[in-house]
């Protein structure tokens, strides 16, 4: 019997026992106690929590949890577990220690090319709750993002159906919707597509020159791209609001700067087509933000404030 096969059978055997000795295992597998001892050391190095007990009734046992038998995972299955568990390594999660242990084990035994693929997934995918509804094109969009391939899409823009080639920066979810920022070769500019507007998508393997998005990720895209049509964001905030809101915000944290006087602010160029979404992100800051530009965001906030005020006027006149 090969060593690998023996280790697999040994794991299954001791996992079914509450207590065992070297002699019992040696007799079971027809090898010497020294061989079994070396095998147990190998399993311990792999993370199996085996502890020894001394005394007349001593031996070995598995501490706390038993170990599941080996499970064959594909690279993408392992990557999906790694991605899902990232959200549960925070200290507030009851299984925080176990989540970190799983992440370490999976990452440790991944082949080098699989680890590189996992690194690309981290750069191209951002998921927030609640999860969006199922999308048929999401797997294709994610694959193209990871491999940095051009995608030909059929999508709806201003109630018109259009075909276009796009190079994706990544895929993110927000408020129950999927979005993908990308460079659109038809618009000759960057655009944030909503996946529900994309009716069909296929990876385009024709030789098209692609942009270098090595340093542009789903976490920093807004501050790293150079769109043709943009507006300038300039706003001052209090330090408390920076800590409580902006630093934890996937979009706003990219634009945090410190002025010469030590005050914190938001500064940077944003897509002209992304102004209303940026206004939504800034709206919760209320009077804790002083927006210098763009004028469009100030007008949107003023309109929302008037609409809210009008609702209260109706109530006061009842």
C-alpha angles and dihedrals in degrees: 000000000000119000093244092052090046092051090051092051091043091054091051092046100050091040088064093049129080092201135007143170132219091247093052091053093042090054091046094053099032096237136112123279088242090059091049090049091054090048091052090051089053091052091048090053088052090057104267107148099227116163129188124227123205130210137065091308095038129134135115137307139174110256118234108319125043118229123247117233116262113291120201111227128185117230092255092047090053090046091052090053091048092050094046094048095052090081091055101054091086116114091243092066115093092222095044095125093048092047091054090048092053091048090051094048096047093046092046095056098040116111115248094255090049090052089052090051089050090051089053091051090054090053095048107038131063120174127188130176135287093054116230121242118273114287123199093208097046095089091050092047092050094046091050090048093052094045093038094232128156115254126207109214138184107213143160119247121173089348091304124114113230140173120223144161113235136181109216126222092191148291129272138172127222133170092349096311134104118229133182124194110209146155108258114209092199094053091036087221143076120281137176109230123201109223092222087064092055109088098178136009135183131172110252113221095183115120101267121157109248130207121247106253095163091119096029110087138168087261099055106019097115094060096037104052125082106217122191093224112045144137127220118247115210120165138148122221140179118256091242092058091048091056098041101042120359099051091053095044114102092217107031097046090071091066101047111126136168117229125218090261090057095251119134122238145163116246134166148089118284131189112272088225090054097058097104092049090049089051089055091053093050097042096083090060089070111173093353090083130066110200117202095173156056102037090208093066092048090052092049091051091047090052092050091048091052091049091051091045091051090055091054091048089057090052093048091051095052 
